[in-house]
Amino acid sequence: MDPPPPQRAAPSSPAARGLALLMRATPYTHRYRLAVHLSRLALPVVRRVPALRAPATWGYADTSRVIMLLRLLGTTVPYVPAMRVEGDPSWAQGGENGVLCVGPRSALTPLIVRYLGDRGLRPLPVASDERYAVAGATETIPTLFAGSTQSHSVDRSSALLRAVRRALGDRRLVVAALGYEAIVFGGSFPERDLARFDTAAGPMTASVSLLHLAARCEAGLCFAAARVATDGAVVLTLARPPAGKLAPAEAVAAYIAFVQRHAETVLAG
């Protein structure tokens, strides 16, 4: 039986509505593969559109190759994603001081949250909305609400850090896309909480205040990033820093090294 539709806003454009109708007419377990097929058919057209290009660290070196797939990820139609995992999922399981799971900002981040939720880990994403739409699922989940993207208040960023500290104290799994919260707050974090570094995909800036917080709280750390393989499957890479207590600077260095490896892997295809 087809699961009930998720409680989200209806697609706004005619193209999105047409895609949603097409996907809903397709059996639930076959929708993801159909999207992969459509993305390949659309390749000659969408490759000519500059707006469809994005940094490789977003999870795909050739954005146009999977743009139709990503359009499906934004529809209101539930689906079963094809996913492979590199690394040990147990690294994201809660400990005495909770776990902070972080990675580069990506259009594929909702699928990381979906995977962690499917494993029963109750992820708590940092987001600019009070409810988080789980990719391809029929429900939304609570978030650590970061506030409006129009806010430039340092007080609001401090409130987020306090909320993350409480969640870690409750042994929760907090998921955040680093760099995302800096955008949410309009760059309100002080310069000391920003890391600027080079990757194979170009320079990046990430707000690392959450990494500093996790290190001070001695919370578990898990790094996560996703990419789309040539067969259309989403490959989720999980990693963790060296065991033992980390200083804030060591946590940041481990995260930067992870993102740099991820960018190289994406560009290598």
N, C-alpha and C positions, 0 to 999 in steps of 0.2 A: 504494500500500500504506500502511496506517495505521502511523505510526511507533511504536516500542515505548513503553510508558508510562514516565514519569520515575520515578526512584527516590526517592519521597517517601512520607510517611505517608499512609495511606488516609484519605479524608474521615470525620470522626468522627460527624456527625449524620445522621439519616435523610434530611433535605432535601439535604445535601451529597452523600450517596451517590446519591440519586435524580438530582440534577443531573449528577453524573459519568456515570451510566449513560446518561442522555439524550444527553449530549454525545458519549459514545463511540459511540453508535449513529448519530451524524450524521457525514457525510463530513468529514475533517480540515479542508479549506479552507472549510467552511461553518459551522464551530462558532462563530466570533466573531460573525458576522451573526445567528445564532440567538440568541446571548446578548443582542445589541442588541434584537432583537424581543421577547424575554422581558422585558427591563427595561421596555419600553414598556407591555406588557400588565400588569405588576405595579405600574405607577405609582400608580393610585388607592389601592392598599393601603399600599404602603411609605411614601408621603408622610405617612401618619398616625402613623408611628413616630418619636418624637423621637430615639431612639438611632441612627437612620440619617442624622442630619445631621452635617456636619463642616465645618471651616473651608474657605472657598473656595480658599485657597492650597493645599489638598490636591489641587486639580486639577479640581474640579467645583463649580459654584455651587449646583446643586440635587442634592444627594447622592442623593436618592430616585430621580431620573431615571435613574441609571445603576447603582443598587445591585445589580441582578441581574447586570449586566455585571461588576462588581467581584467578585461571588461567583464567577463563572466564572474570573476571574483567579486565584482561590485554590484551584481544584480541581486534581486530579492529571492532568487530561486535556490533552494538548498541542493547540495551536491556532495559527492564523496570524492575528495581529492586523492590523487595518486601521489604518495609521499614515500621517500626513502630517508633514513636517518643515518648520519655518520656521527659516531660518538655514543656515549652511554647516557640514556635518559635518566638514570638514577641520580645524575649530577644535579638535576633540577628538583629533586625531592627535598622536602623541608628538613631542617635540623633544629637544634635547640634555639638558634637565633634567626631562623627563617632563611630564605634564599632570595637573592637578587639575580634575576636572569636578564641580561642586557645584550643588545646587539645594535648594528647600524640601522638607521631609519630605512624602511623598505616597504614597498607596496605589498610584499609577501608577509609582513609581520602578522596580520590576522590569521594566517595559516599556522604560524608558530604557536599562537595562542590556542588555536583549534587543536593542534596536536597535544599540547600540554594538558588541555582540558579533557580530551578523550582518554588520557591516561589517569584521570581522576586526581590531578594535582591541584585543582582549584586555582588557576592562575588569576592574579589580580593585576590587570594592566593599568599603567599610567596613561591617561587619555584626557582629551579636552571635552569629553562628554561624560555624563554620569552613567550611561550604559554603553557597553561595547558590543558591537555586532560581530559575532563569531563567524568566521568565514565559512560559507557553505552550510551553516547550521540553521536551526529553526528558533534559536533563542538569543537573547542578549544577556550579558553578565555585568555585575557591578564593576566599577573601576575605582581607582584612586583618582578622583576628579581633580584635574589640574587647573580648571578654570577656563575662562574664555580666552580665545586666541587674540582678543583685542586688549588683554590685560598686559601692562608693562610693570606691574607692581612687584617689587622685591619681597614685600610682605607675603604676597601670594606664593612666591617660590619657596619662602621659608615655611609656609603652611604645608606645601607639598612634602617637603623634607620631613616635617614632623609627622605627617600621615604615613609616609614610608617607614619611618622609624617605628611607629606603633604597629604597623602591619608585620614588620619583621619580628618585633617583640611577640606578636601573636603566632609566630612560626608560619607565616604565609609565604607563598611564592609570588614575589612582585616582579612583573615583566615591564620593561621599559625600552624604548628605542632611543638611544642616546643621540643627542642632537635634536630630537623631537621636542623635548621639554624646553630647550633653548628657544625654539621657534614659538612655542606656546607663550613664553614669557617675553617675547620680543627682545631677546638678548639681555634680559635683566640680571642674569648671573654675573658676578664679578669676573674679571679677567682670570683670576687665579683658579677659577672653577671651569675654565675652558681649556681643552687640549686641541692644539692645531698640529696636524701631522700629514705627511705625504703617503699616498697609496699608489698602486699601479693604475688606479682609475682616476687619479688626480688628488688634489689636496682636500682634506676634510677637517671640519671643526665639530667637536662633540662637547657637550656639557657633561662634566665628569663628577659633579657634586654628589650624585647618587653612589658612584663608586667610592668616593671618600667616606660617605656615610656608612656604606656596607662594611668597609674596612674598620672603621671606628667601632661599629657594633659587633664585629667579628661574625657577621652573617656569611652564609655560604654564597659563593659566586659561581654563576654559570653564564657562559657566553653562547649566544645563538644567532645564526644567520641562515638565510635561505636563498636558494638560487633555482632557476629552472633548467633542467637538463635538456639535452637535445631530443629526448623522447617525450618531453612535455611533463615529466614528473617533477615535483618540487623536492629538492634535496635539502634537508635540514641538517646543518652542521652544529653539533653541540661540543663545547670544550669547557675546560675550567683551568684556572691558574694553578701553579704549584701548590701542593698541600702545605698547610701551616698558616700561622697568622701572617697577614700581609699588611705592610704599611700602605697608606693611601697612594703614595707614588708608585709602589709596586703593583697595586691593583690596576692603576691607570696604564702602566707600561704593559701589563699582560693583556689588557683590553686592546690597546693600540696594535700589538703584535698579532692578535687574533683578526682584527679587521684587515690588516695588511695582507695576511695569508688568504683571507676570504676574497679580497679584490683580485689577487693573483690567480686564484682558482677560477673565479668567474671569467676573467679575461682569457684564460687558457682554454675555456670551453669545456 
